[in-house]
Amino acid sequence: MPASQFTIPWLDPHQPFPPPAQALDDNTPFPGLLAAGGVLDADTLEQAYAHGIFPWYSDDQPILWWSTDPRMVLRPGNFRLHKSLRKTLQRFIQTPGCEIRIDSCFDEVMLACAGPRSDQGGTWITDDIRAAYGELHARGLAHSVETWIDGRLVGGLYGVALGRAVYGESMFTRVPDASKIALAALVGLCLRHGVEMIDCQQETPHLASLGASPIPRADFIRSIRRQQQLPAMHWQSERHDWQLLGLNIDEYHVDTSDM
């Protein structure tokens, strides 16, 4: 296909984004790619997420903006708590020294998510990405959910939240299932607040195994518009969140000192 048939706009700093429906489609080499350029800062990120757009690029590329169709989402009520994960979570919440913390070390979580992985040659979480999302975190619009064991950060995830529109970005693990524990904690938090869906951006077998599924981009954008109008979530892990997942909370340990 000639390059002219999949040209995308180059954005000036703080130029409005084109409509997501203008993103490249499946008949191009880069489905979901919407625009390039612009600037990466908290204001631009907030506008991007408000319209269902996210950045994804590497150090040797310009800033690339995406809006995929279909969009992979996890509806909290569809979270698949497989038998082995249920046992892991039950053991975690009943073991002293095992804790969920929220926003206690946001930048450390981002740094861990940026670390090398066996299935990837590099990382899209560049220093500029970390700085921009750090700005969002300072505004209360980006959050980390962290798995701690005996005072050590062993896994977690981070994402963006506008009202009750929740956008997952990346997760990491240093011990088996630590990232899944953090995700389960996020799902419980979202169930408590009536969140419609957690944005997962792109379809992967791993996300599908946990209950995520693709939906049309138009449906996704309608949902986030509704959810953005609702009051912001109270970002704190609570005992009841685990119960919403069907777990036994008779013995529950959570550290609130850093929340």
N, C-alpha and C positions, 0 to 999 in steps of 0.2 A: 504494500500500500504506500503511495507517495506520502512523504512527510507532510505536505501541505494539507492533506486530508485529516490530520490529527494535530493541527496547531493549537496551542493553548495560549491564553493571554499572559503577558508579563506585567506584573503589578508594580506600581510605584509604591513607596512607603505610605501606609495608611489609606491606600486606595481601596474602595469597597470591593468585596469579592463578587465575582459573577454568580448567577444563580447556580445552585448545585446541579440542576438538570442539564447544564451545559458541560458537565464533566464527560470525558471520553468514555465510550461504551465498550462492550465486549468485542466489537469488531476492530479494535485498535490494539496496539501492543501494550498500552498502559491504561486499562479500564479503571475508571474512578479518578484519574488525574484531572484536576480542575484548572489549576493555575500555577505559576512559578513567580518567584521574586517577592517583592514586598519587604516587610521587616518582621522579625520575630521578637515580639515583646508581649507583655501581659494584655495590653489593650487589643492587639491584633488577635491573640489567642482567644480572648473572651468573645470577640465578634465571630471568629471562625467557629467555635463550638456552638454558639447560639444558632448558627445556620447549618449545623451538621457537617462541618468541614474540619479536617485535622491535618497537621503537618507530618510529613514522613520523608526523610531524605538522609543522606550520609554526608560526611565531611567534605567530600570531593564534588558535591552537587550544589546547585542553588537551592533555596528554600522551595520545596514542592508541597502543594496543597491538594488534598484529596477529599472526595466524597463518593464513597463506593455504593454501588447498586447491583445486587441487594446489599443490605447492611446486616452484619452479624450482631445479634443481640441476645442477651440472657435475661429472660423474664424471671424474676426471683422465685415465683411459684413453680417454675419448671426446673429449678436446680436439681440435678441428679445426685442424690446422696447414696452412692453405691455402698454395698455392705462393708467393704474394706475401709472406705473413707469414713463411714459412720463410726466404725470401731476406733479409728484413729482420732476422730474428733471427740468421741466420748472419753477416751483415755486422756486426751489433751486437757479437757475442761475439768477433769477430776484429779489432775496431777499438780501438786504444789510446785511452783516455779515456772509453770506454763502460763503465759499471759498473752492477751491481745492488747496492744496499745495502738492508739490512733494519733497521728501527727506528732509523735514524740521525736522523730528524726527523719523528717521528710527528705532532706538532701542525701542522707546516707542511703535511704531506700532507692532514690533515683540513681545514685552512684552504683549501687549493687545491681540494679536492673541494666545498667550500661556495661556491666562486666562481660568478658568474652564467654561465648557459649559454643558448645561442640557442633551445633548445627548451623552456626552463622560465622561468616568471615570477619564481621565487624559489628558496629553498633550504630543505630540511628539516634541514640541518645547522646548527642554531642554536648560540648560545654555550653553552646548557645541555647540548646534545648533546656539544659538543667537550669540555666540562669532565668530563662523566660518562665518556666513552670515554677521556679522558686518565687518569682514575683507574684504569680497567681496564688501560690500557697500563702504568701504574706497578706494577700487580700481575702483569704478565707475561701478561695474558689478551687483550690487543689488540695488533695488530701492523701495521706498514706495510711494504710492498714497494715499493722506489723505483727509478726509472730515472734514471740520471745520465749526462750527456754533458759532458765537459770541465769537471767540477766544478760543473755546474749541474743542479738538479733539474728534469727535463722531463716527468715523468709518474709515476704510481704509483697505489697502492690501499691501503685499510686494511680490517681486519676483526677478527673475534673468533675465538679458539680456546679450546675447553675440552677438554683432552686432545687427541684427534685429530679432534674435531668442529670443522670450519672453516666460518666464516660470513663471506662476503664482504659488504661494506657499500657502498663507493662507490669510484670511481676517477676520475682526471683525466688530461688530456694537454695539454702545451704545444707539442709537435711531433708530427707524424703518427706514429701507432702506438706512442707511448711507453707508453700505458696497457696496450696489448696485450702489450708486452714484459714489463711487470711481471706481468701475469696469467700469461704463459707461465712466468715464473720461479716464481710461486706453484704452478702446476701441477706443475712439475718437483720442487719441494720436497715437494708432497703425494704424488707418485708414489714418491719415495724413502722416505716414512714410511708408506706403505700407507693413506693416507686414502681413505675410501670415496667421499666427495663433498664438493664445495664448495657451500655454500648460496648461492643467488642470489636468493632470496625470491620475486621476481615475474617472470613471463614477458615477455620482450621479443624482438623480431626480432634485435637485435644479439647477445644472449646465445645465442639459438638458432643463429645462424650460427657460433658458436664451439664448438658441441657440447652446450650445455646443453639440458635437457629437463625437462618437468614430471613429478612423481611424486605419488602420493597422500600427503597429510599424514601419515597413519598410518605409512606406510613410512618417511617422512623421520624421524619421531620415534623409531621403532625403531632406525634407523641412528645417530642422534646419541646415543642412550642407550648403545649399544655403544661408540661411538668416545670418548665422554667417560670411559669407564673405563680407557682406554689411557694410557700415559705421554705427557706433553706432547711435542710436536715440538721438535726443536732448530732454532730459527729462525735459520739461517744459510745463505746461498746457497753451493752447492758446485759444483765443476766437473762432477761426475757428473750433476747435475740436468739440464743441457742435453743430455747424451748420452741420458738417458731419453726425451727428446723427439725423438730421432733426428737430432740436430745434430752437426756436426763440432766437436770440442773441442780440436783440435790447437793452436789459438792462442786462449787464453781469458784474459780480463782481469777481475778482480774486486777491488774495494777492500774490505779487511776492517778497516781502521783504525777505523771507527765502529760496528762490529758488537758 
